[in-house]
Amino acid sequence: MTGNEQPDHRQSAHEPKHKKDLTRRKVVVAGAGAAVAVGAAGTLAASGAFAGEASTTASASGSSSAAEACYKLTSETTEGPYYIDADKLRQDITEDKEGIPLTLRLKVIDAETCKPVANAAVDIWHCDALGIYSGYEASSTGGGGTPPSGAPSDAPSGTPTGEPPSGAPTGGTGGGVHQDPTDDERYLRGTWRTDRSGQVTFKTIFPGWYRGRCVHIHTKVHVNGAWTDAGYEGGNTCHTGQFFFDEESVLASAEVEPYSTSTTERTTLTEDTIYDQSGTTGGLLKLKYNKKNIAKGVIGSITMGVDPDATNDNTTM
């Protein structure tokens, strides 16, 4: 990612287009039908395979289980400064990034009726194993594996590797206004549609961490728009949130390369200023993995209760 997600850089006098026109969202895809092609045959570049995965989509279950309880509205959070409006339609967002394979299974339901929300556009984006965000590499403060020049060779793993970007606060609020991208990289970012049962699956890697924030994934849910050959247009953003990882899984990931090479101080789940400590309704993922070998891969799942009629861009939190 770009390092600390709390910079207070002054916003440009010319606001990004996607902030000027919040009612129109358009995804540009490389050629007609590219979205379907990627979903069906996207290749995985992460170190290791997604063990035990038979397909790239979660199995559809017609309708919600009668035993499924209606969720409270999933917590709204800031989108952070590094959102790039639906840049790629794809389920496999890994590209060539190394890390623990992560299959993310999401379900979107109406928080009031509990009915699945079909054909919604779900965005996810997160940093790589060393805390770097695509599109913002130049301003990153993620944790590389080499200590700063002049540092003792036995520096503790919690030693930060650099200073925050100019003008950035150091309190770890995790907020900040939107920043324009500094490069054309788009790894670990993607958008896909929910199926008839409100489900969507992404393939990515377990995120790393950067100073001031616990391990997390950003998400947005867009509804009432139209899917076209060019992508997704119109509608409203009904949910902006983040997914979180329990401490046990993060500590296990920290023993695996390249996460183990990070020298960035880590903020724990309980120390984070964005996670509201409410468990599932706050975005805490349910995780499955081999406790003796997390490197084989992780499956994360969560049901998001949203209000399809609401507009929750959360660009200024």
N, C-alpha and C positions, 0 to 999 in steps of 0.2 A: 504494500500500500504505500501511500505516501505516508509517511511517518505518523506522528501524533495527529489524531483526528479531532483536534480541538483548536486549530489555528484561528486567529482572529484577523487574518489578512484583510485589508480594506477591500471591499467589493469593487469590481471594475465599474466605471461609469456606464459602460455598455453591458447591460445584463445579458446573460446567455439566452439564446432564443427559446430554449425549452422553458425558461421561467417567464418569458413574455407571453407565451401562448400555451397556457396550461390546459386548454381544452382540446388541443390537437397534438397527438403523439404519432410519430411515424417511424417505423423501423426500416432501415435500408438493408436489404439482403443482397448477397452477391448472386443475382440471377434468379429467375422465376423457379419456384419449387425448391429452392435451396433449403428452406426451413425443414421440409419433410425429409430431404436427403440427409441432413445432418442428424436429425433425430433417429433415423433408421440405421445409419451406418457410420456415425461419428467415431473417430479413432481416439484412443486413450493414450496420452503421453506421460501420465504420472508414473512414478517408479512403482512397479507392481501392478497387478490386475485387480479388477473388482471381483474378488472371489465370491462364488456362489450366486452371482447375478445372471439370471437367464435372459433378461431383456432390459432395455433402457427405460421402460416405463413400468410404473407400479400396476399390478393386476387390477382391473376394474371390477368393482363389486356392485354393479347395478344401482343399488341404493344404499343409504346409510343403515347401519345395523340398528335394530329396534332398541338395543341396549345403549346406544351412543347418547351420552348426555349432551345437552346443548351447552356450548361454551360461552363464557362471558366474552365480551369484546376483547380480542387480543390487544395488548398494550401498544399504543402508538408511541413511536420514538422519533428522534431526529433522523433525517436521511444522511446527515454528515456532509462534509464538504466535497466528497469525491464521487458523487453520483453522475453517471453518464447515461442520458436518456435512451434506454432500450436499444443498445448499439448492435446487438447480434441476436437473431432468432436461433437458438440452439439449446440442446439439453446437456451436451458434454461441453463444459466450459474450461476444461483443464488446459488445453493447448499443450505446451511443452513444460509446464511447471512440475517440479518434483515435489513429492510429499505423500502422505498417507492417503490412499484412495478413500473418498467419501461419497456415498450415495445418499442424496438428500431427497426424502419422500415427503411431499407436502400435500395437505388437503385443505381446500378453502370451502367454508360453509357460511351460510347466513347466520349470524349470531342470534337472531331473533327466532327464526323458523327452524334452524338446524338443517335446512335443505342444502345440498351441494351447490356451489356456484360454478357452473360450467362455462367454458370458453373465456375465462378470465385470463388476462396477460399477467404472468408473474415474473418479476425481475428479481435476480439475486446478484450480489457482487460482494467480494471480500478480498482481503490481502493474501499474499502468498505465504509460504512457510517462514519467511524471514521478515514479515510485516510490511511488504511493499505492495502498493496498489497500482495496477496497470493504468496508464493514462496520466500518472502523476509521479513517475519514477524520479524526476529531477528534484522534487521537493521532499523526497522520502527521508524518514529517520528510522527506518526499519533496522533490525539487528543483523549485521553481517557477522561472519565468523572470525574476523581478524580484529584484535584489540587496537585501540587508537595508538597512533605513533607515540612512542615514549612510555606507554603503559607497561607495568610489570607483566611478565609472561604468565604469572599465576593469578591474574586478575579474576575476581569472582564472576560467575556467570551472570549476575544481576547488574554488572556495570554497564551503564548506557554507552552507546557507541558514538553519540554525537549530540549536538545541540538541536533544539526544535527549530523549525523554520523562523526566519526573521519576523518578529512581531507576534509569534505564537505564545499563548499563555502556557504556564507550566502546571496549572492546577488540576488538569485531567478532567475537564468537564465533558469532553467528547462531542461538543457541539460545533459551531462554526458555520459561517455562510458558505454557499457553494463557491467552488473555485473552478476556473476553466482548466481543462486538461492541458498538460505540458508535453504530451507525446501521443503517438498513434497506437500504442499497445492497448489490447483489450482482453488479455487473458483473465480468467476467473470472473467473467461477467457474461450474463446471458439472460434471455427471455424465452418463455415457452407458455403454451396455453394449457389450462386445466381441461380434463376430459369430462364425460357426462357425470361422473361421480365426484367431480371437484378435485381430482388428483392430478399432480404433476411431479415428475421425477427429474432431478438434475444429477449429473456426475461431475465431481470436482475433486479437490483435495482438502484435507483438514487444514483450516486456516492457522496461521501463526499469530504472533502478537506484536504489538508496538507500544511504545511508552504512553501511559495514561489510559489504556483501554484493555479490558479482558478480551479473550478470544470470542469472536462473533462473526456473523454473516448478516449483511443488510438485505432487506427485501421490500418490494412494493407490489401491490395488487391493483390492476387496472380493470375496470368493468364498463359495460355499456358502450364499448367501442366496436369497431368492425375490423375483421381480419381480411386483408387483401393480399394480392401478389407481392406488394411492396412491404407488407408487415402489418402493424396494428395502428389504427387511427381513431382519434376521437375518444369519447368516454370520459370517465373520471377516475382519479386515483383514490380508491376507497380505503387503502391501508398502506402505511409506511411503518415498518418495524425492523426488529433485529432478532436473530436467533443466537442463543447462547449455549455454551458447552460446560458441563459440570467439571469441577476441579480434578476429579480422578482421571478423567479422559485427557485433560490438558497435561497433567503431570506425566501420564504415560506417553503422550506424544513428544514431550520434551526430551525423552530418552532416545528418540529416533532421529537419524539424520534426514533432512538438513536442519530440523528444529533444534537439535542439540548443539548446533554451532552458533546459535543466536546468543549475543551478549547483551541483549536489551532487557532492562528491568521489566518484569511482568506484573501487571495489575490482576489481582484475583477476582473471582466472580463477586465476592462479597464486598470488595473495595470499589467495584465499578460504579460510576456515577450515572450510567444510562440504564442498566438492568435494575428493575424495580423489586427484585427478590421475591416475586410472586409465583415462581415456578412456571408451569406450562402457559398460563395466561400472560406471563411476562416474556415468553419466547424461549423458555428452556427446552432444548431438544431432548427427545428420548433416544438414547444411543445404544447400539448393539455392536459388540466387537469381541474378539478373542482377548480376554484379560491378560493372557500370557504373551500375546503377540499382536499389539494394536496395529503394527505395520502391515498386517494382511488386509486391513481395510475396516471402515466403519460405516454403519448404516444409521442415519439420523432421520427421525420422523417427528412430525408435529401437525396438529390440526389448528388452522387459524380461523377464528370466528371474526367475521368482518361485517360491516354495515354497507351493503352495496349502494345505498343512496347517499352515503356521506362522501365528502371530499377531504382527504387527509394527506396533503402533500408534505407537510412538516418540513418545509425547506428553510424555515427561519428559527427553528427551535434551538 
